Amino acid sequence: MVDDNEIRFILGRLEGKMDSLISQMRSLGENIANHESRLQELEKSKAWILGVSAALSGAIAFLFNILK
């Protein structure tokens, strides 16, 4: 039969493991949020570059048509 001290010891170990898991989950959540903001920044810069290149290519095509 299991006595009270052994039950308390097992519960203490479980509580420690749960605290560790909660800490790891919190850390993962922060990492995901960090990655999300970094990805948004990269997507915005890519969209800006694509927009500028589209505008420049349109302007160059327009100039070539005028010079013909």
N, C-alpha and C positions, 0 to 999 in steps of 0.2 A: 504494500500500500504506500502511496505517495504522501509524505507529510507536508505540513504548511510551509516549511522552509524551502523545500524543493520546488513547490509550486511558485513561491515568491521569486525564487532564483530563475525559473523558466520564464515567468512573466516579465522579469527585469530584462532578460535577454531579448525577448520579443519586443519589448518597448524600445530597447536600444536599436534593434534592427529597423523598427518602424521609423524612428527618428532619423536614422541614416538614409532610409529610402525617401523620406520626405525632403531631406536636405538635397539629395541627388536630383529629385524631381524639380525642385525649385531652381537648382543650378541649370538643369536642362531647359527649363522655361526661359531663363534669362539668356541662355545661348541662342535659343530659337528666336527670341525677340531681337537680339543683336544681329543675327544672320538676316532676318527679315528687313531690318532697316538698311543694312549694307546692300542687299539685293535691290531694294527700291532705289537707292542712290545710283547703282549701276544701270538699272533700267531707264532712269530719267536721263542719265548722260548719254546712253545709247540712242534714245529717242531724239535728243537734241542734236546729236551728230547726224543722224539720218535725216532730220528735218533740214538742217543746214545744207547737207549734200544734195538733197532733192531741190532745194531752192537754187543752189548754184548751178546744178545741171540744167534746170529750166531756164535760168538766165543765160547760160552759155548757148543753149539751143536757140533761144530767142535772138541773141546777137548774131549767130550764124545765119539765121533766116533773114535778118535785116541786111547783112552784108552781101548776100547773094545777088 
